[in-house]
Amino acid sequence: MADRLGQEKDNKRSKTLLTVAVVLVVLNVLLFFLVPTQKTISYDEDAVIYSVSDENYEKPCHVTLTGTLTQSVLLKDVFEGSLYITDVPGLEENMTIRLTRQNGAWAGHIYDWAGQIISTGVWDVEATKDFEHVTIAFATTYERTGSQVQASFDRGSATFLSLGAPNRAYALRQLQELILKQN
């Protein structure tokens, strides 16, 4: 009889441990799917703006891109931060940029200090999913008349930069992989 009681206690203890283990696994899976991860993104570097059509065009600039990349399994990835590039029309220091990852590409807007969407000389900001590689394409035409802004983009004569690019060939490859494949 004592053996039987000991066996029942062992079985009950095993079932309890198994239940606790299953609950912990389920909680970990739920946390993985529900809790987003955040990563700080920070670029503050000199870069070169290149032209698609003119191999000799090189314009030095300084780029500051900082913010938080929030990634989630169930929700869309979001980048929110600030962007400044020297000598880009309509882009003042520390303007807010918000991007959402949709269909394998980043889409979003640049905002002024009051939170209003604004048009700048930046046509597109594209990056890899983890923001390891960032490429920025500029509007080929940008005209401001009073409060009206006209901007356009021509793939054949675009200017662009790729953060961390050691040369034009590398920057051009990044442009083709990240931006031109979508347009």
RAJO-V411981 format. One record per run of one state. SS is the DSSP state (alpha for helix, beta for strand, coil for the rest). FROM is the first residue (numbers start at 1). TO is the last residue. If there is no record, write none. Layout:
SS,FROM,TO ; SS,FROM,TO
This chain:
coil,1,1 ; alpha,2,34 ; coil,35,36 ; beta,37,51 ; coil,52,57 ; beta,58,71 ; coil,72,77 ; beta,78,85 ; coil,86,94 ; beta,95,102 ; coil,103,104 ; beta,105,111 ; coil,112,116 ; beta,117,118 ; coil,119,121 ; beta,122,127 ; coil,128,133 ; beta,134,138 ; coil,139,140 ; beta,141,145 ; coil,146,147 ; beta,148,152 ; coil,153,154 ; alpha,155,157 ; coil,158,158 ; beta,159,162 ; coil,163,167 ; alpha,168,180 ; coil,181,183
